Amino acid sequence: MDFFTWLFSDRTGVVCLVIGGMLVCLLISFVLERRTRKEYYNHEKSDDDWDLFDDDEDEDEDADK
């Protein structure tokens, strides 16, 4: 019970809570990124693929000028 009182009421406890949450999120994102790279390691872009930040239209317009 004293641990939770320290964790949520003391400034040091709150800092540890925030840093611990950041580390957990970092670990989760690292594991998920590794799994994604392992699953799609050899994925080449095809004509049917789309990209949210795709600038192909901008390059085509610049080539026409």
C-alpha positions as CSV (number, residue, x, y, z in Angstrom):
1,M,0.0,0.0,0.0
2,D,2.9,2.4,0.7
3,F,4.2,1.8,-2.8
4,F,1.1,3.1,-4.4
5,T,1.0,6.1,-2.1
6,W,4.6,6.9,-3.0
7,L,3.9,6.2,-6.7
8,F,0.9,8.6,-7.1
9,S,1.5,11.2,-4.4
10,D,5.3,11.9,-4.4
11,R,7.0,13.8,-7.2
12,T,9.7,11.2,-7.6
13,G,7.0,8.5,-7.9
14,V,5.1,10.3,-10.6
15,V,8.3,10.9,-12.5
16,C,9.1,7.1,-12.3
17,L,5.5,6.4,-13.4
18,V,5.9,8.6,-16.5
19,I,9.3,7.3,-17.4
20,G,8.1,3.8,-16.9
21,G,5.2,4.4,-19.2
22,M,7.5,5.8,-21.9
23,L,9.8,2.8,-21.7
24,V,6.9,0.4,-22.0
25,C,5.6,2.2,-25.1
26,L,9.1,2.2,-26.6
27,L,9.5,-1.5,-25.9
28,I,6.1,-2.3,-27.5
29,S,6.8,-0.1,-30.6
30,F,10.3,-1.8,-31.0
31,V,8.7,-5.3,-30.8
32,L,6.0,-4.5,-33.3
33,E,8.4,-2.9,-35.7
34,R,10.6,-6.0,-35.6
35,R,7.6,-8.2,-36.3
36,T,6.5,-6.1,-39.2
37,R,9.9,-6.0,-40.8
38,K,10.2,-9.8,-40.3
39,E,6.8,-10.4,-42.0
40,Y,7.3,-7.9,-44.9
41,Y,11.1,-8.2,-45.4
42,N,11.0,-8.6,-49.2
43,H,8.0,-6.5,-50.1
44,E,8.7,-4.6,-53.3
45,K,6.4,-1.7,-54.4
46,S,4.1,-2.6,-57.2
47,D,1.8,-0.5,-59.3
48,D,-1.2,-1.4,-57.1
49,D,0.5,-0.2,-53.9
50,W,-0.3,3.2,-52.6
51,D,1.5,5.5,-50.2
52,L,0.1,8.2,-48.0
53,F,3.1,10.4,-48.8
54,D,3.4,9.4,-52.4
55,D,4.7,12.3,-54.5
56,D,4.6,10.5,-57.9
57,E,2.1,13.0,-59.2
58,D,4.3,15.9,-58.3
59,E,7.3,14.4,-60.1
60,D,5.2,13.7,-63.2
61,E,4.0,17.4,-63.3
62,D,7.6,18.6,-62.9
63,A,8.7,16.4,-65.7
64,D,6.1,17.9,-68.1
65,K,7.4,21.4,-67.6
